[in-house]
Amino acid sequence: MLLKLNNIHKSYNTDQGGPVKKVLEGISMELDQGENMAILGPSGSGKSTLLNIIGALDRPDSGDVVFEGNAINDYTEDQLAGFRNQQVGFIFQSHHLLPQCSVLENVLVPTLPLKDPKLKKECFERAQELIKEVGLWEQKDQLPGTISGGECQRVAVIRALINKPKLLLADEPTGSLDRKNAQGIASLLMELNKGFNTALIIVTHSLEIGAQMSRAFDLVDGQLVKNK
C-alpha cells in the first residue's frame, strides 16, 4: 500500500465571520504503487484541497495521511519539504515554468537542492532522457515563451518526474489546453504512469479523461463517490 487516507476532514472559515465551510467530510481511500485514479467534481467541491492534503501542501483538520506506512501528519516542516521534493511530483493547470530558463533548465529545477555531484549528473542524464521521451529534444534549449502551451505542459509533466517520485499529483493539468493538446497530456500521463510505475491521481473536470483512469470518483458534499 503506497497511500492511505483515514477519515480526512477539512473546513475553512468563510469571509467576514460567516459560517464554517466544510469541504472534506470523512474521506478515506487507498492507492497502490503504480495505480491511477481520477477525482472529478465541480469547481469549489474540494478537489484541489484534497490533492493538496495528499501532497502535504496543506494539513487536514483531522484524520491521517499515511504514505508507505508513515503518517505524514506527524512530520516536521523539514520532513514535509523533503517528502514533497522526493516522493511527490506536482503538475498544475498552469505550467509554472521559469520564463528565463530553457526547457532543460526548467526540468532540472527540482534537483537544485542536491549537493552530491554524482546525483546531479544522474539527474542531468535523466532530464535528457525524459525530454527525448516526450519529443522535445529539439526544443531543449528554448525558452518557454517560444514553445506552445501543450509543449510547456509536457515540460511541466517531466519536471514533476525528475526526482523519481512514487506519487504523481495532477491538478487540472489539461484545463488550459484545447481538446487535442488535453488528450495528448492525458495520454502522456497514462504512459508515464505505466512506464515508470508511478502512482497517479488526477483532478479533472473532464469526464473523457476520467474514463481513461482505472478508478474514478466524484467529490460530492465532501465525500468521494465511486464513479467507476
N, CA and C atoms as a LAMMPS dump frame, in Angstrom:
ITEM: TIMESTEP
0
ITEM: NUMBER OF ATOMS
684
ITEM: BOX BOUNDS ff ff ff
-5.0000000000000000e+02 5.0000000000000000e+02
-5.0000000000000000e+02 5.0000000000000000e+02
-5.0000000000000000e+02 5.0000000000000000e+02
ITEM: ATOMS id mol type element x y z
1 1 1 N 0.843 -1.2 0
2 1 2 C 0 0 0
3 1 3 C 0.879 1.251 0
4 2 1 N 0.726 2.08 -1.027
5 2 2 C 1.529 3.299 -1.108
6 2 3 C 0.914 4.425 -0.282
7 3 1 N -0.383 4.649 -0.484
8 3 2 C -1.058 5.789 0.13
9 3 3 C -2.375 5.347 0.747
10 4 1 N -2.65 5.869 1.944
11 4 2 C -3.922 5.583 2.61
12 4 3 C -4.403 6.837 3.318
13 5 1 N -5.647 7.218 3.068
14 5 2 C -6.284 8.322 3.774
15 5 3 C -7.289 7.746 4.758
16 6 1 N -7.201 8.191 6.006
17 6 2 C -8.103 7.718 7.045
18 6 3 C -8.95 8.875 7.572
19 7 1 N -10.228 8.933 7.158
20 7 2 C -11.21 9.831 7.756
21 7 3 C -10.749 11.304 7.752
22 8 1 N -10.412 11.793 6.567
23 8 2 C -9.901 13.159 6.423
24 8 3 C -11.04 14.18 6.462
25 9 1 N -10.895 15.171 7.346
26 9 2 C -11.836 16.286 7.431
27 9 3 C -11.082 17.597 7.196
28 10 1 N -11.743 18.535 6.512
29 10 2 C -11.152 19.857 6.314
30 10 3 C -12.261 20.891 6.173
31 11 1 N -12.127 21.986 6.927
32 11 2 C -13.082 23.086 6.858
33 11 3 C -12.331 24.397 6.73
34 12 1 N -13.034 25.42 6.239
35 12 2 C -12.463 26.762 6.14
36 12 3 C -13.438 27.764 6.734
37 13 1 N -12.886 28.805 7.33
38 13 2 C -13.718 29.917 7.765
39 13 3 C -14.064 30.78 6.566
40 14 1 N -15.331 31.116 6.425
41 14 2 C -15.736 31.986 5.323
42 14 3 C -15.41 33.432 5.672
43 15 1 N -15.47 34.288 4.675
44 15 2 C -15.128 35.699 4.87
45 15 3 C -16.106 36.389 5.817
46 16 1 N -15.621 37.408 6.486
47 16 2 C -16.439 38.303 7.298
48 16 3 C -17.21 37.579 8.395
49 17 1 N -16.547 36.573 8.977
50 17 2 C -17.134 35.919 10.141
51 17 3 C -18.342 35.065 9.857
52 18 1 N -18.502 34.611 8.618
53 18 2 C -19.637 33.759 8.273
54 18 3 C -19.456 32.348 8.806
55 19 1 N -20.371 31.456 8.462
56 19 2 C -20.292 30.077 8.962
57 19 3 C -19.088 29.328 8.39
58 20 1 N -18.636 28.341 9.127
59 20 2 C -17.538 27.499 8.663
60 20 3 C -17.997 26.66 7.472
61 21 1 N -17.165 26.618 6.429
62 21 2 C -17.494 25.814 5.255
63 21 3 C -16.785 24.472 5.347
64 22 1 N -17.55 23.392 5.412
65 22 2 C -16.991 22.051 5.45
66 22 3 C -16.696 21.6 4.017
67 23 1 N -15.427 21.3 3.759
68 23 2 C -15.009 20.944 2.4
69 23 3 C -14.853 19.432 2.245
70 24 1 N -14.152 18.806 3.173
71 24 2 C -13.959 17.353 3.153
72 24 3 C -14.532 16.784 4.441
73 25 1 N -15.355 15.761 4.302
74 25 2 C -16.052 15.223 5.465
75 25 3 C -15.869 13.71 5.568
76 26 1 N -14.74 13.319 6.138
77 26 2 C -14.506 11.9 6.411
78 26 3 C -14.07 11.1 5.205
79 27 1 N -13.095 11.613 4.445
80 27 2 C -12.636 10.915 3.234
81 27 3 C -11.617 9.836 3.586
82 28 1 N -11.869 8.65 3.085
83 28 2 C -10.935 7.53 3.239
84 28 3 C -10.735 6.886 1.871
85 29 1 N -9.498 6.535 1.565
86 29 2 C -9.2 5.886 0.285
87 29 3 C -7.821 5.247 0.353
88 30 1 N -7.534 4.36 -0.599
89 30 2 C -6.232 3.708 -0.676
90 30 3 C -5.75 3.722 -2.118
91 31 1 N -4.431 3.74 -2.264
92 31 2 C -3.815 3.737 -3.598
93 31 3 C -2.534 2.917 -3.545
94 32 1 N -2.413 1.974 -4.469
95 32 2 C -1.211 1.137 -4.545
96 32 3 C -0.18 1.754 -5.482
97 33 1 N 1.068 1.319 -5.34
98 33 2 C 2.133 1.753 -6.234
99 33 3 C 1.773 1.417 -7.677
100 34 1 N 1.903 2.396 -8.567
101 34 2 C 1.629 2.168 -9.978
102 34 3 C 0.166 2.281 -10.367
103 35 1 N -0.726 2.448 -9.399
104 35 2 C -2.15 2.569 -9.691
105 35 3 C -2.474 3.99 -10.144
106 36 1 N -3.609 4.165 -10.823
107 36 2 C -4.036 5.503 -11.208
108 36 3 C -5.512 5.701 -10.898
109 37 1 N -5.892 6.945 -10.616
110 37 2 C -7.284 7.244 -10.343
111 37 3 C -7.578 8.7 -10.669
112 38 1 N -8.855 8.997 -10.905
113 38 2 C -9.309 10.354 -11.185
114 38 3 C -10.275 10.803 -10.104
115 39 1 N -10.228 12.101 -9.792
116 39 2 C -11.191 12.718 -8.89
117 39 3 C -11.894 13.816 -9.678
118 40 1 N -13.193 13.682 -9.827
119 40 2 C -13.984 14.615 -10.611
120 40 3 C -14.928 15.394 -9.704
121 41 1 N -15.418 16.515 -10.225
122 41 2 C -16.358 17.322 -9.456
123 41 3 C -16.297 18.761 -9.892
124 42 1 N -17.326 19.537 -9.581
125 42 2 C -17.363 20.946 -9.999
126 42 3 C -16.363 21.793 -9.236
127 43 1 N -16.118 22.998 -9.729
128 43 2 C -15.24 23.938 -9.032
129 43 3 C -15.799 24.208 -7.635
130 44 1 N -14.895 24.272 -6.663
131 44 2 C -15.316 24.545 -5.299
132 44 3 C -15.747 23.332 -4.506
133 45 1 N -15.672 22.154 -5.113
134 45 2 C -16.114 20.943 -4.405
135 45 3 C -15.069 20.404 -3.449
136 46 1 N -13.808 20.898 -3.559
137 46 2 C -12.77 20.445 -2.645
138 46 3 C -11.721 19.544 -3.266
139 47 1 N -11.755 19.403 -4.589
140 47 2 C -10.814 18.5 -5.255
141 47 3 C -9.364 18.928 -5.027
142 48 1 N -9.095 20.206 -5.263
143 48 2 C -7.726 20.709 -5.088
144 48 3 C -7.302 20.654 -3.62
145 49 1 N -8.231 20.936 -2.723
146 49 2 C -7.925 20.838 -1.288
147 49 3 C -7.49 19.432 -0.935
148 50 1 N -8.211 18.442 -1.436
149 50 2 C -7.856 17.05 -1.165
150 50 3 C -6.483 16.723 -1.734
151 51 1 N -6.213 17.163 -2.952
152 51 2 C -4.916 16.892 -3.57
153 51 3 C -3.79 17.557 -2.782
154 52 1 N -4.031 18.78 -2.316
155 52 2 C -3.015 19.491 -1.532
156 52 3 C -2.735 18.798 -0.206
157 53 1 N -3.744 18.207 0.391
158 53 2 C -3.546 17.467 1.641
159 53 3 C -2.744 16.194 1.375
160 54 1 N -3.066 15.503 0.3
161 54 2 C -2.313 14.287 -0.05
162 54 3 C -0.843 14.628 -0.303
163 55 1 N -0.594 15.756 -0.966
164 55 2 C 0.772 16.148 -1.31
165 55 3 C 1.48 16.964 -0.253
166 56 1 N 0.861 17.097 0.932
167 56 2 C 1.472 17.793 2.077
168 56 3 C 1.665 19.288 1.827
169 57 1 N 0.846 19.87 0.938
170 57 2 C 0.83 21.319 0.779
171 57 3 C -0.142 21.96 1.767
172 58 1 N -1.005 21.139 2.344
173 58 2 C -1.984 21.591 3.328
174 58 3 C -2.149 20.458 4.346
175 59 1 N -2.686 20.801 5.503
176 59 2 C -2.907 19.807 6.555
177 59 3 C -4.406 19.625 6.793
178 60 1 N -4.85 18.404 7.08
179 60 2 C -6.264 18.2 7.409
180 60 3 C -6.56 18.697 8.819
181 61 1 N -7.841 18.977 9.076
182 61 2 C -8.241 19.311 10.446
183 61 3 C -8.156 18.075 11.336
184 62 1 N -8.497 16.935 10.748
185 62 2 C -8.398 15.666 11.467
186 62 3 C -8.272 14.542 10.456
187 63 1 N -7.859 13.387 10.926
188 63 2 C -7.625 12.253 10.04
189 63 3 C -6.147 12.107 9.719
190 64 1 N -5.801 11.015 9.071
191 64 2 C -4.397 10.699 8.797
192 64 3 C -4.143 10.494 7.316
193 65 1 N -3.017 11.023 6.844
194 65 2 C -2.484 10.712 5.522
195 65 3 C -1.292 9.8 5.751
196 66 1 N -1.393 8.567 5.296
197 66 2 C -0.356 7.562 5.542
198 66 3 C 0.325 7.227 4.219
199 67 1 N 1.634 7.431 4.17
200 67 2 C 2.415 7.168 2.953
201 67 3 C 3.473 6.13 3.291
202 68 1 N 3.402 4.977 2.621
203 68 2 C 4.314 3.86 2.889
204 68 3 C 4.371 3.534 4.385
205 69 1 N 3.213 3.547 5.021
206 69 2 C 3.118 3.163 6.421
207 69 3 C 3.414 4.263 7.421
208 70 1 N 3.785 5.463 6.943
209 70 2 C 4.12 6.574 7.843
210 70 3 C 3.061 7.662 7.767
211 71 1 N 2.583 8.12 8.921
212 71 2 C 1.601 9.199 8.971
213 71 3 C 2.318 10.525 8.773
214 72 1 N 2.15 11.13 7.595
215 72 2 C 2.9 12.348 7.295
216 72 3 C 2.378 13.547 8.086
217 73 1 N 1.188 13.413 8.69
218 73 2 C 0.667 14.496 9.546
219 73 3 C 1.629 14.803 10.682
220 74 1 N 2.396 13.789 11.1
221 74 2 C 3.298 13.946 12.243
222 74 3 C 4.671 14.475 11.836
223 75 1 N 4.889 14.681 10.531
224 75 2 C 6.193 15.134 10.066
225 75 3 C 6.45 16.586 10.485
226 76 1 N 7.716 16.904 10.684
227 76 2 C 8.113 18.299 10.884
228 76 3 C 8.064 19.023 9.539
229 77 1 N 8.195 20.331 9.551
230 77 2 C 8.172 21.094 8.299
231 77 3 C 9.322 20.68 7.382
232 78 1 N 10.492 20.403 7.96
233 78 2 C 11.629 19.951 7.148
234 78 3 C 11.347 18.59 6.525
235 79 1 N 10.735 17.703 7.306
236 79 2 C 10.391 16.383 6.78
237 79 3 C 9.345 16.489 5.675
238 80 1 N 8.382 17.384 5.852
239 80 2 C 7.357 17.583 4.824
240 80 3 C 7.967 18.128 3.538
241 81 1 N 8.925 19.051 3.676
242 81 2 C 9.594 19.601 2.497
243 81 3 C 10.339 18.499 1.746
244 82 1 N 11.016 17.627 2.476
245 82 2 C 11.713 16.508 1.86
246 82 3 C 10.754 15.547 1.189
247 83 1 N 9.625 15.298 1.842
248 83 2 C 8.592 14.421 1.273
249 83 3 C 8.072 14.986 -0.045
250 84 1 N 7.757 16.28 -0.049
251 84 2 C 7.232 16.898 -1.263
252 84 3 C 8.247 16.864 -2.397
253 85 1 N 9.508 17.052 -2.076
254 85 2 C 10.537 17.13 -3.111
255 85 3 C 10.938 15.76 -3.652
256 86 1 N 10.95 14.752 -2.781
257 86 2 C 11.498 13.456 -3.177
258 86 3 C 10.438 12.392 -3.503
259 87 1 N 9.27 12.475 -2.888
260 87 2 C 8.279 11.407 -3.037
261 87 3 C 7.099 11.768 -3.931
262 88 1 N 6.88 13.068 -4.133
263 88 2 C 5.685 13.525 -4.849
264 88 3 C 6.074 14.443 -6.002
265 89 1 N 5.428 14.245 -7.141
266 89 2 C 5.568 15.153 -8.266
267 89 3 C 4.253 15.888 -8.475
268 90 1 N 4.305 17.207 -8.609
269 90 2 C 3.106 18.034 -8.761
270 90 3 C 3.009 18.585 -10.178
271 91 1 N 1.794 18.542 -10.726
272 91 2 C 1.509 19.171 -12.019
273 91 3 C 0.233 19.985 -11.838
274 92 1 N 0.268 21.249 -12.256
275 92 2 C -0.87 22.133 -12.069
276 92 3 C -1.436 22.568 -13.418
277 93 1 N -2.567 23.272 -13.375
278 93 2 C -3.196 23.74 -14.611
279 93 3 C -2.278 24.686 -15.371
280 94 1 N -1.621 25.578 -14.636
281 94 2 C -0.608 26.439 -15.239
282 94 3 C 0.749 25.767 -15.068
283 95 1 N 1.547 25.772 -16.109
284 95 2 C 2.791 25.006 -16.074
285 95 3 C 3.834 25.566 -15.105
286 96 1 N 3.765 26.854 -14.769
287 96 2 C 4.692 27.481 -13.812
288 96 3 C 6.163 27.29 -14.201
289 97 1 N 6.449 27.334 -15.483
290 97 2 C 7.848 27.262 -15.91
291 97 3 C 8.512 28.619 -15.701
292 98 1 N 9.806 28.606 -15.419
293 98 2 C 10.561 29.853 -15.258
294 98 3 C 10.851 30.418 -16.642
295 99 1 N 10.361 31.624 -16.937
296 99 2 C 10.472 32.151 -18.306
297 99 3 C 11.893 32.407 -18.759
298 100 1 N 12.813 32.636 -17.803
299 100 2 C 14.199 32.944 -18.16
300 100 3 C 15.057 31.695 -18.325
301 101 1 N 14.475 30.524 -18.065
302 101 2 C 15.231 29.27 -18.138
303 101 3 C 14.795 28.437 -19.33
304 102 1 N 15.735 27.687 -19.876
305 102 2 C 15.431 26.827 -21.021
306 102 3 C 14.578 25.642 -20.58
307 103 1 N 14.093 24.889 -21.546
308 103 2 C 13.337 23.664 -21.261
309 103 3 C 14.143 22.739 -20.358
310 104 1 N 15.387 22.483 -20.716
311 104 2 C 16.24 21.595 -19.919
312 104 3 C 16.442 22.141 -18.515
313 105 1 N 16.705 23.426 -18.399
314 105 2 C 16.923 24.031 -17.08
315 105 3 C 15.665 23.951 -16.222
316 106 1 N 14.504 24.141 -16.827
317 106 2 C 13.251 24.043 -16.08
318 106 3 C 13.021 22.633 -15.543
319 107 1 N 13.335 21.642 -16.344
320 107 2 C 13.178 20.255 -15.891
321 107 3 C 14.077 19.969 -14.692
322 108 1 N 15.229 20.62 -14.646
323 108 2 C 16.206 20.367 -13.591
324 108 3 C 15.967 21.182 -12.31
325 109 1 N 15.016 22.098 -12.32
326 109 2 C 14.792 22.961 -11.154
327 109 3 C 14.62 22.173 -9.845
328 110 1 N 13.827 21.086 -9.794
329 110 2 C 13.664 20.375 -8.524
330 110 3 C 14.943 19.725 -7.991
331 111 1 N 15.974 19.629 -8.832
332 111 2 C 17.224 18.99 -8.405
333 111 3 C 18.219 19.987 -7.831
334 112 1 N 17.885 21.273 -7.832
335 112 2 C 18.828 22.299 -7.38
336 112 3 C 19.318 22.084 -5.948
337 113 1 N 18.489 21.573 -5.003
338 113 2 C 18.998 21.37 -3.638
339 113 3 C 20.034 20.258 -3.51
340 114 1 N 20.177 19.425 -4.535
341 114 2 C 21.109 18.299 -4.448
342 114 3 C 22.551 18.795 -4.359
343 115 1 N 23.332 18.147 -3.494
344 115 2 C 24.738 18.511 -3.311
345 115 3 C 25.698 17.496 -3.928
346 116 1 N 25.246 16.247 -3.972
347 116 2 C 26.105 15.16 -4.45
348 116 3 C 26.328 15.289 -5.962
349 117 1 N 27.575 15.479 -6.421
350 117 2 C 27.846 15.621 -7.863
351 117 3 C 27.372 14.41 -8.67
352 118 1 N 27.482 13.229 -8.094
353 118 2 C 27.054 12.019 -8.8
354 118 3 C 25.543 12.047 -9.033
355 119 1 N 24.796 12.433 -8.012
356 119 2 C 23.343 12.511 -8.14
357 119 3 C 22.944 13.579 -9.154
358 120 1 N 23.655 14.705 -9.122
359 120 2 C 23.34 15.785 -10.063
360 120 3 C 23.591 15.339 -11.503
361 121 1 N 24.655 14.569 -11.705
362 121 2 C 24.961 14.053 -13.039
363 121 3 C 23.875 13.076 -13.493
364 122 1 N 23.431 12.215 -12.572
365 122 2 C 22.373 11.252 -12.895
366 122 3 C 21.076 11.971 -13.272
367 123 1 N 20.755 13.034 -12.53
368 123 2 C 19.544 13.805 -12.812
369 123 3 C 19.639 14.516 -14.156
370 124 1 N 20.839 15.005 -14.485
371 124 2 C 21.033 15.665 -15.775
372 124 3 C 20.782 14.67 -16.91
373 125 1 N 21.313 13.467 -16.757
374 125 2 C 21.112 12.445 -17.782
375 125 3 C 19.644 12.031 -17.859
376 126 1 N 18.995 11.943 -16.686
377 126 2 C 17.571 11.589 -16.653
378 126 3 C 16.736 12.674 -17.33
379 127 1 N 17.087 13.934 -17.093
380 127 2 C 16.36 15.038 -17.719
381 127 3 C 16.437 14.936 -19.241
382 128 1 N 17.618 14.628 -19.746
383 128 2 C 17.777 14.479 -21.191
384 128 3 C 16.921 13.329 -21.728
385 129 1 N 16.9 12.227 -20.987
386 129 2 C 16.104 11.066 -21.409
387 129 3 C 14.618 11.403 -21.43
388 130 1 N 14.15 12.106 -20.389
389 130 2 C 12.733 12.452 -20.307
390 130 3 C 12.334 13.424 -21.417
391 131 1 N 13.203 14.372 -21.71
392 131 2 C 12.915 15.339 -22.783
393 131 3 C 12.791 14.605 -24.121
394 132 1 N 13.673 13.646 -24.348
395 132 2 C 13.57 12.84 -25.574
396 132 3 C 12.287 12.016 -25.574
397 133 1 N 11.931 11.484 -24.391
398 133 2 C 10.744 10.623 -24.251
399 133 3 C 9.471 11.347 -24.699
400 134 1 N 9.38 12.651 -24.428
401 134 2 C 8.16 13.389 -24.772
402 134 3 C 8.304 14.191 -26.067
403 135 1 N 9.37 13.932 -26.81
404 135 2 C 9.513 14.521 -28.137
405 135 3 C 9.889 15.984 -28.171
406 136 1 N 10.646 16.447 -27.159
407 136 2 C 11.009 17.862 -27.095
408 136 3 C 12.523 18.097 -27.177
409 137 1 N 13.25 17.118 -27.677
410 137 2 C 14.697 17.24 -27.691
411 137 3 C 15.166 18.462 -28.494
412 138 1 N 14.532 18.715 -29.615
413 138 2 C 14.944 19.856 -30.447
414 138 3 C 14.641 21.198 -29.77
415 139 1 N 13.747 21.191 -28.78
416 139 2 C 13.382 22.424 -28.072
417 139 3 C 14.087 22.557 -26.724
418 140 1 N 15.029 21.67 -26.409
419 140 2 C 15.6 21.624 -25.063
420 140 3 C 16.282 22.927 -24.631
421 141 1 N 16.788 23.691 -25.589
422 141 2 C 17.488 24.935 -25.25
423 141 3 C 16.606 26.179 -25.437
424 142 1 N 15.352 25.968 -25.768
425 142 2 C 14.451 27.1 -25.989
426 142 3 C 13.821 27.563 -24.673
427 143 1 N 13.367 28.818 -24.662
428 143 2 C 12.666 29.367 -23.501
429 143 3 C 11.177 29.039 -23.611
430 144 1 N 10.476 28.963 -22.474
431 144 2 C 9.046 28.62 -22.505
432 144 3 C 8.218 29.521 -23.413
433 145 1 N 8.586 30.795 -23.506
434 145 2 C 7.821 31.721 -24.328
435 145 3 C 7.903 31.454 -25.813
436 146 1 N 8.806 30.566 -26.219
437 146 2 C 8.984 30.295 -27.65
438 146 3 C 8.392 28.951 -28.068
439 147 1 N 7.752 28.239 -27.134
440 147 2 C 7.118 26.959 -27.478
441 147 3 C 5.632 27.029 -27.134
442 148 1 N 4.859 26.068 -27.591
443 148 2 C 3.401 26.115 -27.433
444 148 3 C 2.981 25.772 -25.999
445 149 1 N 1.701 26.052 -25.696
446 149 2 C 1.164 25.729 -24.386
447 149 3 C 1.199 24.243 -24.091
448 150 1 N 0.885 23.434 -25.092
449 150 2 C 0.935 21.988 -24.907
450 150 3 C 2.342 21.499 -24.64
451 151 1 N 3.317 22.095 -25.33
452 151 2 C 4.719 21.722 -25.108
453 151 3 C 5.177 22.153 -23.717
454 152 1 N 4.745 23.334 -23.279
455 152 2 C 5.092 23.785 -21.923
456 152 3 C 4.547 22.825 -20.878
457 153 1 N 3.331 22.345 -21.101
458 153 2 C 2.749 21.428 -20.114
459 153 3 C 3.468 20.084 -20.122
460 154 1 N 3.971 19.667 -21.275
461 154 2 C 4.779 18.44 -21.309
462 154 3 C 6.068 18.624 -20.513
463 155 1 N 6.653 19.81 -20.602
464 155 2 C 7.842 20.104 -19.795
465 155 3 C 7.502 20.021 -18.311
466 156 1 N 6.346 20.574 -17.931
467 156 2 C 5.919 20.532 -16.53
468 156 3 C 5.729 19.1 -16.054
469 157 1 N 5.215 18.249 -16.92
470 157 2 C 4.997 16.845 -16.557
471 157 3 C 6.318 16.152 -16.27
472 158 1 N 7.298 16.313 -17.154
473 158 2 C 8.56 15.599 -16.928
474 158 3 C 9.378 16.245 -15.814
475 159 1 N 9.204 17.554 -15.598
476 159 2 C 9.839 18.177 -14.434
477 159 3 C 9.358 17.507 -13.148
478 160 1 N 8.065 17.171 -13.103
479 160 2 C 7.499 16.519 -11.924
480 160 3 C 8.066 15.123 -11.7
481 161 1 N 8.668 14.545 -12.737
482 161 2 C 9.202 13.179 -12.645
483 161 3 C 10.707 13.122 -12.415
484 162 1 N 11.376 14.269 -12.42
485 162 2 C 12.841 14.274 -12.434
486 162 3 C 13.449 13.619 -11.202
487 163 1 N 12.792 13.735 -10.038
488 163 2 C 13.327 13.127 -8.815
489 163 3 C 12.787 11.723 -8.556
490 164 1 N 12.211 11.107 -9.579
491 164 2 C 11.666 9.747 -9.484
492 164 3 C 10.654 9.614 -8.346
493 165 1 N 9.616 10.447 -8.32
494 165 2 C 8.627 10.346 -7.252
495 165 3 C 7.821 9.06 -7.363
496 166 1 N 7.305 8.618 -6.238
497 166 2 C 6.445 7.436 -6.239
498 166 3 C 4.989 7.795 -6.501
499 167 1 N 4.668 9.096 -6.336
500 167 2 C 3.296 9.55 -6.497
501 167 3 C 3.273 10.822 -7.335
502 168 1 N 2.424 10.836 -8.352
503 168 2 C 2.263 11.993 -9.227
504 168 3 C 0.869 12.568 -9.009
505 169 1 N 0.795 13.862 -8.657
506 169 2 C -0.476 14.536 -8.41
507 169 3 C -0.686 15.598 -9.488
508 170 1 N -1.766 15.468 -10.23
509 170 2 C -2.042 16.381 -11.338
510 170 3 C -3.36 17.104 -11.089
511 171 1 N -3.295 18.423 -10.914
512 171 2 C -4.474 19.233 -10.605
513 171 3 C -4.918 19.993 -11.851
514 172 1 N -5.952 19.496 -12.512
515 172 2 C -6.469 20.081 -13.757
516 172 3 C -5.341 20.348 -14.762
517 173 1 N -4.506 19.342 -15.05
518 173 2 C -3.336 19.594 -15.907
519 173 3 C -3.68 19.92 -17.352
520 174 1 N -4.936 19.671 -17.749
521 174 2 C -5.326 19.946 -19.134
522 174 3 C -6.321 21.102 -19.222
523 175 1 N -6.582 21.773 -18.098
524 175 2 C -7.641 22.778 -18.048
525 175 3 C -7.429 23.969 -18.954
526 176 1 N -6.181 24.309 -19.244
527 176 2 C -5.91 25.492 -20.068
528 176 3 C -5.584 25.126 -21.518
529 177 1 N -5.802 23.861 -21.891
530 177 2 C -5.413 23.396 -23.224
531 177 3 C -6.626 23.091 -24.091
532 178 1 N -6.444 23.149 -25.402
533 178 2 C -7.522 22.728 -26.292
534 178 3 C -7.651 21.208 -26.233
535 179 1 N -8.709 20.695 -26.852
536 179 2 C -9.034 19.269 -26.702
537 179 3 C -7.901 18.362 -27.186
538 180 1 N -7.279 18.709 -28.306
539 180 2 C -6.21 17.869 -28.858
540 180 3 C -5.019 17.817 -27.904
541 181 1 N -4.583 18.981 -27.433
542 181 2 C -3.448 19.004 -26.511
543 181 3 C -3.806 18.386 -25.16
544 182 1 N -5.062 18.58 -24.733
545 182 2 C -5.517 17.989 -23.472
546 182 3 C -5.436 16.472 -23.544
547 183 1 N -5.883 15.922 -24.651
548 183 2 C -5.829 14.469 -24.808
549 183 3 C -4.385 13.987 -24.88
550 184 1 N -3.516 14.801 -25.486
551 184 2 C -2.106 14.432 -25.555
552 184 3 C -1.465 14.371 -24.173
553 185 1 N -1.784 15.344 -23.317
554 185 2 C -1.24 15.345 -21.958
555 185 3 C -1.802 14.175 -21.162
556 186 1 N -3.1 13.902 -21.298
557 186 2 C -3.705 12.772 -20.591
558 186 3 C -3.05 11.459 -21.008
559 187 1 N -2.822 11.3 -22.306
560 187 2 C -2.177 10.078 -22.798
561 187 3 C -0.748 9.963 -22.28
562 188 1 N -0.039 11.106 -22.24
563 188 2 C 1.33 11.111 -21.734
564 188 3 C 1.363 10.699 -20.263
565 189 1 N 0.442 11.231 -19.463
566 189 2 C 0.397 10.866 -18.041
567 189 3 C 0.151 9.372 -17.864
568 190 1 N -0.731 8.817 -18.68
569 190 2 C -1.01 7.38 -18.596
570 190 3 C 0.214 6.56 -18.989
571 191 1 N 0.914 6.987 -20.037
572 191 2 C 2.121 6.278 -20.475
573 191 3 C 3.198 6.302 -19.395
574 192 1 N 3.379 7.473 -18.765
575 192 2 C 4.398 7.6 -17.726
576 192 3 C 4.004 6.835 -16.47
577 193 1 N 2.722 6.838 -16.158
578 193 2 C 2.204 6.062 -15.03
579 193 3 C 2.561 4.586 -15.189
580 194 1 N 2.366 4.068 -16.378
581 194 2 C 2.663 2.655 -16.63
582 194 3 C 4.166 2.415 -16.791
583 195 1 N 4.814 3.305 -17.559
584 195 2 C 6.225 3.096 -17.864
585 195 3 C 7.144 3.219 -16.665
586 196 1 N 6.816 4.126 -15.739
587 196 2 C 7.668 4.354 -14.566
588 196 3 C 7.077 3.784 -13.284
589 197 1 N 5.895 3.137 -13.389
590 197 2 C 5.225 2.562 -12.218
591 197 3 C 5.013 3.61 -11.122
592 198 1 N 4.73 4.837 -11.552
593 198 2 C 4.47 5.938 -10.634
594 198 3 C 2.968 6.067 -10.43
595 199 1 N 2.51 6 -9.19
596 199 2 C 1.081 6.15 -8.912
597 199 3 C 0.619 7.533 -9.354
598 200 1 N -0.617 7.618 -9.859
599 200 2 C -1.126 8.861 -10.432
600 200 3 C -2.52 9.154 -9.897
601 201 1 N -2.69 10.381 -9.38
602 201 2 C -4.019 10.894 -9.054
603 201 3 C -4.214 12.162 -9.869
604 202 1 N -5.277 12.19 -10.651
605 202 2 C -5.541 13.352 -11.49
606 202 3 C -6.891 13.953 -11.11
607 203 1 N -6.892 15.239 -10.824
608 203 2 C -8.116 16.003 -10.586
609 203 3 C -8.5 16.642 -11.911
610 204 1 N -9.741 16.457 -12.322
611 204 2 C -10.142 16.954 -13.633
612 204 3 C -11.637 17.208 -13.699
613 205 1 N -12.029 18.146 -14.568
614 205 2 C -13.442 18.349 -14.893
615 205 3 C -13.86 17.412 -16.027
616 206 1 N -12.876 16.842 -16.721
617 206 2 C -13.136 16.117 -17.962
618 206 3 C -13.605 14.682 -17.704
619 207 1 N -14.834 14.394 -18.082
620 207 2 C -15.336 13.024 -17.968
621 207 3 C -14.572 12.098 -18.911
622 208 1 N -14.146 12.644 -20.056
623 208 2 C -13.399 11.85 -21.038
624 208 3 C -12.072 11.374 -20.447
625 209 1 N -11.361 12.273 -19.76
626 209 2 C -10.094 11.893 -19.139
627 209 3 C -10.343 10.976 -17.952
628 210 1 N -11.359 11.276 -17.159
629 210 2 C -11.691 10.427 -16.015
630 210 3 C -11.98 8.996 -16.43
631 211 1 N -12.601 8.834 -17.596
632 211 2 C -12.962 7.499 -18.071
633 211 3 C -11.741 6.658 -18.433
634 212 1 N -10.588 7.299 -18.651
635 212 2 C -9.371 6.57 -19.019
636 212 3 C -8.639 6.001 -17.798
637 213 1 N -8.988 6.491 -16.615
638 213 2 C -8.313 6.038 -15.405
639 213 3 C -8.888 4.702 -14.921
640 214 1 N -8.093 3.965 -14.169
641 214 2 C -8.547 2.673 -13.66
642 214 3 C -9.722 2.829 -12.703
643 215 1 N -9.668 3.897 -11.898
644 215 2 C -10.768 4.213 -10.984
645 215 3 C -11.085 5.69 -11.087
646 216 1 N -12.344 6.032 -10.884
647 216 2 C -12.748 7.434 -10.9
648 216 3 C -13.763 7.67 -9.787
649 217 1 N -13.609 8.824 -9.111
650 217 2 C -14.511 9.19 -8.029
651 217 3 C -15.032 10.597 -8.265
652 218 1 N -16.288 10.826 -7.871
653 218 2 C -16.838 12.174 -7.826
654 218 3 C -16.739 12.665 -6.387
655 219 1 N -16.315 13.909 -6.217
656 219 2 C -16.283 14.517 -4.889
657 219 3 C -17.585 15.288 -4.716
658 220 1 N -18.468 14.742 -3.881
659 220 2 C -19.812 15.285 -3.711
660 220 3 C -20.084 15.502 -2.228
661 221 1 N -20.393 16.73 -1.849
662 221 2 C -20.715 17.054 -0.451
663 221 3 C -19.638 16.551 0.509
664 222 1 N -18.378 16.738 0.092
665 222 2 C -17.266 16.379 0.965
666 222 3 C -16.926 14.904 1.014
667 223 1 N -17.572 14.105 0.164
668 223 2 C -17.358 12.663 0.168
669 223 3 C -16.955 12.185 -1.227
670 224 1 N -16.143 11.141 -1.27
671 224 2 C -15.784 10.501 -2.54
672 224 3 C -16.816 9.448 -2.873
673 225 1 N -17.427 9.603 -4.044
674 225 2 C -18.433 8.65 -4.517
675 225 3 C -17.89 7.962 -5.75
676 226 1 N -17.847 6.644 -5.731
677 226 2 C -17.241 5.91 -6.843
678 226 3 C -17.994 6.153 -8.124
679 227 1 N -17.235 6.549 -9.156
680 227 2 C -17.801 6.808 -10.476
681 227 3 C -17.739 5.566 -11.349
682 228 1 N -16.611 4.836 -11.176
683 228 2 C -16.484 3.567 -11.908
684 228 3 C -15.517 2.654 -11.183
